């Protein structure tokens, strides 16, 4: 007798016996906050054949059972999870529930050529810049052509130092949005920015965080969740490139570089009055939306 495969939309907290056939469209390791060298959990975004998604967590006590058994982009049959509320501060899916692996969770890799590889949940630019369509706790997938970039900036906070770069993405309708990339993503994209303009630089960023500053919307990378796909051969990236070339009639503009201030710090913002300073007590009582 063939086991029934459930859709992700069917999942409820009434059962643990959900039989899924899903692709791991995103996978990352969360480090222990007290010891970054030790993994605390593996986080997964699972997608079924209908394109619906759910977040799943493999906790540190069962990591050894699954760490070498699950890989990003591969297709699996899975069964038996703890189902609980999706109370993540930044949500990788719109599903109200999330799955937690147990020692009894069954995982088996499978093969199905008919199971699609559309692994991105892409959001049109016009929605990203419309505050009525953006939920700032929901992480978004973004695709675009890099048309402009700024110098790499140094971000100082106390003794810690990080790097960031701002790039401007353009879609096939000439809509633009700024994307801020942090840490290792800076290194990954930087050497592609000076390449020949014979081909457009197409990037896909899964799980970017939308943000609003002084009335303008942009997106930024998140520490663990965001990944960068550069000139990918995945179907959605190829499809976007085809639309872009058709709209531009194969006339690709060279990527331009704009100057920017090299150093940025929280202290600079406070000293210059760019943001308001408040104590925690004041902030709790604050009802006006702004940057503090």
C-alpha positions as a LaTeX table, in Angstrom:
\begin{tabular}{lrrr}
\hline
Residue & $x$ (\AA) & $y$ (\AA) & $z$ (\AA) \\
\hline
Unk1 & 0.00 & 0.00 & 0.00 \\
Unk2 & 1.39 & 3.43 & $-0.99$ \\
Unk3 & 1.90 & 5.86 & 1.88 \\
Unk4 & $-0.15$ & 9.03 & 1.55 \\
Unk5 & 1.95 & 12.14 & 0.99 \\
Unk6 & 0.63 & 15.20 & 2.81 \\
Unk7 & 0.77 & 18.76 & 1.55 \\
Unk8 & 2.47 & 21.31 & 3.77 \\
Unk9 & $-0.81$ & 23.25 & 3.88 \\
Unk10 & $-2.41$ & 20.26 & 5.61 \\
Unk11 & $-0.01$ & 20.26 & 8.55 \\
Unk12 & $-1.63$ & 20.98 & 11.91 \\
Unk13 & $-0.64$ & 20.46 & 15.54 \\
Unk14 & $-3.14$ & 17.61 & 15.89 \\
Unk15 & $-0.64$ & 14.98 & 14.77 \\
Unk16 & 3.05 & 14.11 & 14.51 \\
Unk17 & 2.54 & 11.64 & 11.67 \\
Unk18 & 2.93 & 13.91 & 8.66 \\
Unk19 & 4.38 & 12.22 & 5.59 \\
Unk20 & 6.17 & 14.79 & 3.49 \\
Unk21 & 7.96 & 14.80 & 0.17 \\
Unk22 & 9.92 & 18.02 & 0.24 \\
Unk23 & 12.95 & 19.79 & $-1.13$ \\
Unk24 & 15.35 & 21.50 & 1.26 \\
Unk25 & 15.39 & 24.94 & $-0.37$ \\
Unk26 & 17.49 & 26.54 & 2.38 \\
Unk27 & 19.66 & 25.11 & 5.13 \\
Unk28 & 22.01 & 26.75 & 7.61 \\
Unk29 & 23.71 & 26.07 & 10.94 \\
Unk30 & 23.02 & 28.24 & 13.97 \\
Unk31 & 26.02 & 28.55 & 16.29 \\
Unk32 & 25.86 & 28.39 & 20.06 \\
Unk33 & 25.68 & 31.95 & 21.37 \\
Unk34 & 28.25 & 31.24 & 24.10 \\
Unk35 & 30.60 & 29.17 & 21.91 \\
Unk36 & 30.38 & 30.03 & 18.18 \\
Unk37 & 32.48 & 26.98 & 17.29 \\
Unk38 & 29.73 & 24.64 & 18.47 \\
Unk39 & 26.55 & 24.20 & 16.37 \\
Unk40 & 23.35 & 24.86 & 18.30 \\
Unk41 & 20.87 & 23.78 & 15.61 \\
Unk42 & 20.32 & 23.18 & 11.92 \\
Unk43 & 17.56 & 25.28 & 10.40 \\
Unk44 & 15.70 & 24.15 & 7.28 \\
Unk45 & 13.14 & 25.59 & 4.90 \\
Unk46 & 11.15 & 22.76 & 3.33 \\
Unk47 & 9.08 & 23.15 & 0.16 \\
Unk48 & 6.56 & 20.72 & $-1.32$ \\
Unk49 & 5.59 & 20.15 & $-4.95$ \\
Unk50 & 2.96 & 22.91 & $-4.77$ \\
Unk51 & 5.51 & 25.50 & $-3.67$ \\
Unk52 & 4.28 & 25.78 & $-0.07$ \\
Unk53 & 6.91 & 26.05 & 2.65 \\
Unk54 & 7.42 & 25.32 & 6.32 \\
Unk55 & 10.35 & 25.95 & 8.67 \\
Unk56 & 11.98 & 23.03 & 10.47 \\
Unk57 & 14.56 & 22.85 & 13.25 \\
Unk58 & 17.03 & 20.10 & 14.13 \\
Unk59 & 18.06 & 20.78 & 17.74 \\
Unk60 & 21.53 & 20.16 & 19.15 \\
Unk61 & 20.48 & 16.98 & 20.98 \\
Unk62 & 19.58 & 15.21 & 17.72 \\
Unk63 & 22.09 & 16.88 & 15.39 \\
Unk64 & 24.27 & 13.78 & 15.24 \\
Unk65 & 21.44 & 11.79 & 13.64 \\
Unk66 & 20.87 & 14.19 & 10.73 \\
Unk67 & 23.93 & 16.41 & 10.22 \\
Unk68 & 25.41 & 14.33 & 7.40 \\
Unk69 & 22.08 & 13.02 & 6.15 \\
Unk70 & 20.43 & 16.21 & 4.86 \\
Unk71 & 21.78 & 18.54 & 2.17 \\
Unk72 & 20.49 & 21.74 & 0.62 \\
Unk73 & 18.54 & 21.44 & $-2.65$ \\
Unk74 & 18.03 & 17.69 & $-2.35$ \\
Unk75 & 14.66 & 15.94 & $-2.25$ \\
Unk76 & 13.54 & 13.87 & 0.76 \\
Unk77 & 10.74 & 11.86 & 2.24 \\
Unk78 & 10.24 & 12.83 & 5.87 \\
Unk79 & 7.94 & 11.69 & 8.64 \\
Unk80 & 7.26 & 12.22 & 12.35 \\
Unk81 & 7.83 & 15.69 & 13.80 \\
Unk82 & 6.90 & 17.76 & 16.79 \\
Unk83 & 4.59 & 20.48 & 15.43 \\
Unk84 & 4.53 & 23.83 & 17.21 \\
Unk85 & 3.80 & 27.51 & 16.61 \\
Unk86 & 6.03 & 29.45 & 14.25 \\
Unk87 & 7.15 & 32.10 & 16.72 \\
Unk88 & 10.45 & 32.97 & 15.05 \\
Unk89 & 11.34 & 36.64 & 15.32 \\
Unk90 & 12.20 & 36.65 & 11.62 \\
Unk91 & 10.00 & 34.29 & 9.64 \\
Unk92 & 11.35 & 32.35 & 6.70 \\
Unk93 & 7.83 & 31.18 & 5.76 \\
Unk94 & 4.27 & 32.42 & 6.17 \\
Unk95 & 3.16 & 29.09 & 7.68 \\
Unk96 & 1.81 & 29.54 & 11.20 \\
Unk97 & 3.48 & 26.32 & 12.37 \\
Unk98 & 7.01 & 24.93 & 12.35 \\
Unk99 & 8.47 & 21.43 & 12.64 \\
Unk100 & 11.01 & 20.12 & 15.12 \\
Unk101 & 12.96 & 16.95 & 14.43 \\
Unk102 & 13.14 & 14.20 & 17.05 \\
Unk103 & 15.29 & 11.11 & 17.27 \\
Unk104 & 12.39 & 9.21 & 15.68 \\
Unk105 & 12.06 & 11.51 & 12.66 \\
Unk106 & 12.42 & 9.50 & 9.45 \\
Unk107 & 14.45 & 11.01 & 6.60 \\
Unk108 & 15.22 & 9.34 & 3.28 \\
Unk109 & 16.59 & 10.94 & 0.13 \\
Unk110 & 14.52 & 10.31 & $-2.97$ \\
Unk111 & 14.60 & 11.13 & $-6.68$ \\
Unk112 & 11.78 & 12.59 & $-8.76$ \\
Unk113 & 12.65 & 14.40 & $-12.04$ \\
Unk114 & 9.15 & 15.89 & $-12.13$ \\
Unk115 & 9.63 & 17.68 & $-8.79$ \\
Unk116 & 10.42 & 21.29 & $-9.77$ \\
Unk117 & 13.52 & 23.30 & $-8.86$ \\
Unk118 & 11.74 & 26.65 & $-8.37$ \\
Unk119 & 13.29 & 27.11 & $-4.94$ \\
Unk120 & 12.79 & 30.88 & $-4.59$ \\
Unk121 & 9.68 & 32.70 & $-3.41$ \\
Unk122 & 10.47 & 35.86 & $-5.33$ \\
Unk123 & 8.82 & 39.17 & $-4.43$ \\
Unk124 & 8.31 & 41.84 & $-7.14$ \\
Unk125 & 10.12 & 45.12 & $-6.46$ \\
Unk126 & 6.93 & 47.17 & $-6.54$ \\
Unk127 & 5.67 & 45.15 & $-3.55$ \\
Unk128 & 8.94 & 45.62 & $-1.66$ \\
Unk129 & 8.61 & 49.40 & $-1.89$ \\
Unk130 & 4.94 & 49.49 & $-0.88$ \\
Unk131 & 4.62 & 49.60 & 2.90 \\
Unk132 & 1.17 & 48.03 & 2.73 \\
Unk133 & 2.62 & 44.87 & 1.15 \\
Unk134 & 5.68 & 44.44 & 3.39 \\
Unk135 & 5.77 & 42.61 & 6.70 \\
Unk136 & 9.11 & 43.50 & 8.28 \\
Unk137 & 9.36 & 40.23 & 10.22 \\
Unk138 & 8.97 & 38.16 & 7.04 \\
Unk139 & 12.17 & 37.37 & 5.13 \\
Unk140 & 11.91 & 37.74 & 1.36 \\
Unk141 & 13.61 & 36.30 & $-1.73$ \\
Unk142 & 14.86 & 38.92 & $-4.18$ \\
Unk143 & 16.23 & 38.67 & $-7.74$ \\
Unk144 & 17.71 & 41.47 & $-9.79$ \\
Unk145 & 20.53 & 42.80 & $-11.93$ \\
Unk146 & 23.26 & 44.68 & $-10.06$ \\
Unk147 & 23.50 & 48.14 & $-11.67$ \\
Unk148 & 25.28 & 50.22 & $-9.03$ \\
Unk149 & 27.40 & 49.58 & $-5.96$ \\
Unk150 & 29.11 & 51.65 & $-3.29$ \\
Unk151 & 32.49 & 51.29 & $-1.64$ \\
Unk152 & 32.76 & 48.73 & 1.12 \\
Unk153 & 32.06 & 50.34 & 4.49 \\
Unk154 & 33.49 & 49.49 & 7.88 \\
Unk155 & 30.97 & 49.21 & 10.69 \\
Unk156 & 32.32 & 49.77 & 14.20 \\
Unk157 & 30.48 & 48.99 & 17.41 \\
Unk158 & 32.76 & 48.88 & 20.40 \\
Unk159 & 35.67 & 46.55 & 19.69 \\
Unk160 & 33.77 & 44.66 & 16.99 \\
Unk161 & 34.26 & 45.45 & 13.32 \\
Unk162 & 32.17 & 44.28 & 10.39 \\
Unk163 & 31.95 & 45.12 & 6.70 \\
Unk164 & 29.00 & 46.00 & 4.51 \\
Unk165 & 28.33 & 46.97 & 0.93 \\
Unk166 & 25.30 & 48.59 & $-0.67$ \\
Unk167 & 24.28 & 47.45 & $-4.15$ \\
Unk168 & 21.37 & 48.64 & $-6.24$ \\
Unk169 & 19.27 & 45.97 & $-7.95$ \\
Unk170 & 17.11 & 46.57 & $-11.00$ \\
Unk171 & 14.36 & 44.34 & $-12.35$ \\
Unk172 & 13.20 & 43.91 & $-15.96$ \\
Unk173 & 10.71 & 46.79 & $-15.52$ \\
Unk174 & 13.43 & 49.29 & $-14.49$ \\
Unk175 & 12.30 & 49.25 & $-10.86$ \\
Unk176 & 15.18 & 49.57 & $-8.40$ \\
Unk177 & 15.85 & 48.73 & $-4.76$ \\
Unk178 & 18.91 & 49.00 & $-2.53$ \\
Unk179 & 20.30 & 45.85 & $-0.92$ \\
Unk180 & 22.77 & 45.96 & 1.98 \\
Unk181 & 25.04 & 42.94 & 2.30 \\
Unk182 & 27.02 & 42.10 & 5.41 \\
Unk183 & 30.10 & 40.08 & 6.34 \\
Unk184 & 30.94 & 37.09 & 4.12 \\
Unk185 & 28.42 & 38.13 & 1.46 \\
Unk186 & 30.59 & 41.20 & 0.82 \\
Unk187 & 33.53 & 39.00 & $-0.16$ \\
Unk188 & 31.33 & 36.74 & $-2.27$ \\
Unk189 & 29.99 & 39.53 & $-4.49$ \\
Unk190 & 32.89 & 41.96 & $-4.54$ \\
Unk191 & 35.11 & 40.35 & $-7.18$ \\
Unk192 & 32.11 & 39.97 & $-9.53$ \\
Unk193 & 31.44 & 43.72 & $-9.54$ \\
Unk194 & 34.40 & 44.56 & $-11.78$ \\
Unk195 & 33.87 & 41.85 & $-14.37$ \\
Unk196 & 33.12 & 42.51 & $-18.05$ \\
Unk197 & 29.74 & 44.04 & $-18.89$ \\
Unk198 & 29.15 & 41.56 & $-21.70$ \\
Unk199 & 26.73 & 39.73 & $-19.42$ \\
Unk200 & 24.43 & 41.17 & $-16.74$ \\
Unk201 & 25.31 & 40.37 & $-13.13$ \\
Unk202 & 22.19 & 38.52 & $-11.94$ \\
Unk203 & 21.90 & 37.84 & $-8.22$ \\
Unk204 & 19.30 & 36.06 & $-6.12$ \\
Unk205 & 19.18 & 36.71 & $-2.37$ \\
Unk206 & 17.03 & 34.27 & $-0.39$ \\
Unk207 & 15.78 & 35.53 & 2.96 \\
Unk208 & 16.48 & 39.25 & 2.91 \\
Unk209 & 14.95 & 41.46 & 5.57 \\
Unk210 & 12.88 & 44.44 & 4.36 \\
Unk211 & 13.46 & 47.66 & 6.25 \\
Unk212 & 12.16 & 51.20 & 6.17 \\
Unk213 & 14.37 & 54.23 & 6.84 \\
Unk214 & 13.13 & 57.80 & 6.44 \\
Unk215 & 10.24 & 56.65 & 4.28 \\
Unk216 & 12.36 & 54.55 & 1.91 \\
Unk217 & 12.32 & 50.77 & 1.71 \\
Unk218 & 15.37 & 48.62 & 1.14 \\
Unk219 & 16.46 & 45.08 & 1.96 \\
Unk220 & 19.40 & 43.78 & 3.96 \\
Unk221 & 21.00 & 40.43 & 4.54 \\
Unk222 & 20.53 & 38.47 & 7.75 \\
Unk223 & 23.46 & 36.88 & 9.56 \\
Unk224 & 22.66 & 33.21 & 9.01 \\
Unk225 & 19.60 & 33.03 & 6.80 \\
Unk226 & 20.64 & 34.98 & 3.70 \\
Unk227 & 22.59 & 33.38 & 0.88 \\
Unk228 & 23.74 & 34.74 & $-2.47$ \\
Unk229 & 23.33 & 33.05 & $-5.85$ \\
Unk230 & 25.40 & 34.77 & $-8.55$ \\
Unk231 & 24.55 & 34.11 & $-12.21$ \\
Unk232 & 22.87 & 30.90 & $-11.15$ \\
Unk233 & 21.68 & 28.26 & $-13.59$ \\
Unk234 & 18.57 & 27.62 & $-11.50$ \\
Unk235 & 15.31 & 27.99 & $-13.49$ \\
Unk236 & 14.04 & 31.21 & $-11.89$ \\
Unk237 & 17.38 & 32.96 & $-12.36$ \\
Unk238 & 17.54 & 31.91 & $-16.02$ \\
Unk239 & 13.94 & 33.03 & $-16.55$ \\
Unk240 & 14.66 & 36.45 & $-15.04$ \\
Unk241 & 17.74 & 36.88 & $-17.23$ \\
Unk242 & 15.68 & 36.04 & $-20.33$ \\
Unk243 & 13.05 & 38.66 & $-19.42$ \\
Unk244 & 15.78 & 41.20 & $-18.70$ \\
Unk245 & 17.56 & 40.68 & $-22.03$ \\
Unk246 & 14.28 & 40.86 & $-23.92$ \\
Unk247 & 13.39 & 44.15 & $-22.21$ \\
Unk248 & 16.87 & 45.62 & $-22.78$ \\
Unk249 & 17.18 & 44.21 & $-26.31$ \\
Unk250 & 20.53 & 42.72 & $-25.20$ \\
Unk251 & 21.92 & 46.20 & $-24.42$ \\
Unk252 & 23.53 & 45.67 & $-21.02$ \\
Unk253 & 24.88 & 48.70 & $-19.17$ \\
Unk254 & 28.18 & 48.56 & $-17.31$ \\
Unk255 & 27.90 & 48.42 & $-13.51$ \\
Unk256 & 28.66 & 51.84 & $-12.02$ \\
Unk257 & 30.39 & 52.60 & $-8.76$ \\
Unk258 & 29.39 & 55.45 & $-6.48$ \\
Unk259 & 31.38 & 56.96 & $-3.66$ \\
Unk260 & 30.34 & 56.47 & $-0.07$ \\
Unk261 & 31.65 & 57.27 & 3.36 \\
Unk262 & 34.16 & 54.60 & 4.38 \\
Unk263 & 33.34 & 54.32 & 8.05 \\
Unk264 & 30.05 & 54.07 & 9.87 \\
Unk265 & 29.40 & 53.73 & 13.58 \\
Unk266 & 26.56 & 53.95 & 16.05 \\
Unk267 & 28.50 & 56.68 & 17.86 \\
Unk268 & 28.53 & 58.81 & 14.67 \\
Unk269 & 24.74 & 58.56 & 14.45 \\
Unk270 & 24.34 & 59.64 & 18.08 \\
Unk271 & 26.87 & 62.48 & 17.87 \\
Unk272 & 25.35 & 63.89 & 14.68 \\
Unk273 & 21.75 & 63.50 & 15.85 \\
Unk274 & 20.88 & 61.21 & 12.93 \\
Unk275 & 18.90 & 59.01 & 15.29 \\
Unk276 & 17.15 & 59.87 & 18.53 \\
Unk277 & 18.63 & 58.61 & 21.80 \\
Unk278 & 16.26 & 57.07 & 24.35 \\
Unk279 & 16.59 & 55.06 & 27.51 \\
Unk280 & 14.88 & 51.68 & 27.63 \\
Unk281 & 12.24 & 53.12 & 29.98 \\
Unk282 & 11.45 & 55.90 & 27.50 \\
Unk283 & 11.40 & 53.47 & 24.59 \\
Unk284 & 8.84 & 51.19 & 26.23 \\
Unk285 & 6.47 & 54.13 & 26.53 \\
Unk286 & 7.17 & 55.46 & 23.02 \\
Unk287 & 4.26 & 55.29 & 20.57 \\
Unk288 & 5.77 & 57.15 & 17.60 \\
Unk289 & 7.37 & 55.10 & 14.80 \\
Unk290 & 10.94 & 56.21 & 14.07 \\
Unk291 & 14.60 & 55.17 & 14.28 \\
Unk292 & 16.03 & 55.31 & 17.81 \\
\hline
\end{tabular}
